[in-house]
């Protein structure tokens, strides 16, 4: 169906927070993910949409069609949601924020610091709510460090970083059984080299869908 | 998911030694080219290997071949005055023959004290042509011990990990074994997931390491000669830092199954697991004291990483702190003397450099052995004379070695990948 790529592009520009230095393959992956998160967002917020999606053989396109038609709709009230013909309503500010949040899957940490940045709290809350709303969803939290300090210490530190995210997700509604934690220490840098920039990109926790 | 190979092949890139700092007052020694009576050209130059061995460890200054005024290959050809004129203290001569009626070679060497005009050692070693390097290292051991009184470690080997970046999706990790000088490297394990923390068994027959091949860090033991391996841990969360006890009966390790990383000891015969430390902050990097009764480890229980010691069977509160005067002290292990503690050191919060240092726990004197900024994973030669460690050179991981007094250092550069986590073997013969 036509709306699929169109919508992805639209959403990207609407959301507009893609890192400048994302390489092509990552952009492509993000595009695909954004489609998934639209679907999930719709599934999570609209009971009717949930029914519609699960009853459609091609759920992705079904969601896209619903989304496309909702763009022409001017309101997002209760009656629209219960109307089988128009599926879900227009995305609310909250829903857009949720989708933005779910697309952020890498969280950066300070040097020698094991607690996640307080600025990431809201984003992680959306991840927690998403897990709570989708009990079959499984993720892996992969903790990483920069190369300064010993390898074993960084392995332990990476686990503490992942655990700081884990604990926050659980407190905010995720189930422990949905989340696997693993630390790679300094073994899998996101960026090679000894620059501060590389180091700051390497101190991170990644949320990886299972 | 992941591919994993056990390979008997020789690794592609051989490491070759580069001496980066020599001793101030080395002992002059003449190593005369060994004569060869057989046909063809030998694949190895025994006397050159001996010269390299002796020069690398720093106590010796081998005489250049071009300055020699005679080329004796056995005792009756030796004139002490020739070597006294050249201000040499010691002389090594030898000859190599094809062994009668076999493919083996016989290497005869003789070692002399020029000042006292006596023969100190001499024997005939027999082996195949492929064992010429081993024979050369044996001779180096004899020379080293005759002069210094310390057992030579030239026949020892090293384990290390190589990480070779292939593309953004893939890094190849290899566990390799080589002679102490990086020659004759062999791949023991290859994986697209990280390999970490190789540790020798005290017999030198097995290696314990961490592999992420199941996408989780788990501890494995592998027989070096046969390649047979088994996974020995599968606890939840972190399983890392295996370290064989000197008596060979136990494996210290780090597990976070009970919340945070703590030190545990697994009995290798009964598989019984004993918890050694119990603290909500990070405890890691266990190493053993020589009597296999205590464990030295790093803990951040006081806020930053410092070194502690605990006796097995003691209460987890009965911990002795060993380091105080550094911002971070990590990855510590005792030299064979049980008094000097080799460790990784970051002096102050403002100074983000990590260096290799030695702390004497009786005098509290600290000697910093390295001046680069990302030094880690110190491993001690079995005779305690040198420390091999991982550092960076031109942005790449390389292995350096430094003598215990900091006077001499050499580098084992590689042509491919990041080389890291050296583990120096125990005495193998």
HADDOCK unambig.tbl for C-alpha pairs under 7 A between the chains (distance, minus, plus):
assign (segid A and resid 148 and name CA) (segid B and resid 374 and name CA) 6.52 0.50 0.50
assign (segid A and resid 149 and name CA) (segid B and resid 354 and name CA) 6.69 0.50 0.50
assign (segid A and resid 150 and name CA) (segid B and resid 376 and name CA) 5.94 0.50 0.50
assign (segid A and resid 152 and name CA) (segid B and resid 241 and name CA) 6.92 0.50 0.50
assign (segid A and resid 152 and name CA) (segid B and resid 284 and name CA) 6.81 0.50 0.50
assign (segid A and resid 152 and name CA) (segid B and resid 285 and name CA) 6.40 0.50 0.50
assign (segid A and resid 153 and name CA) (segid B and resid 284 and name CA) 6.90 0.50 0.50
assign (segid A and resid 156 and name CA) (segid B and resid 261 and name CA) 6.63 0.50 0.50
assign (segid A and resid 156 and name CA) (segid B and resid 282 and name CA) 6.63 0.50 0.50
assign (segid A and resid 181 and name CA) (segid B and resid 237 and name CA) 6.90 0.50 0.50
assign (segid A and resid 182 and name CA) (segid B and resid 216 and name CA) 6.51 0.50 0.50
assign (segid A and resid 182 and name CA) (segid B and resid 237 and name CA) 6.66 0.50 0.50
assign (segid A and resid 187 and name CA) (segid B and resid 194 and name CA) 6.41 0.50 0.50
assign (segid A and resid 193 and name CA) (segid B and resid 395 and name CA) 6.28 0.50 0.50
assign (segid A and resid 194 and name CA) (segid B and resid 395 and name CA) 6.95 0.50 0.50
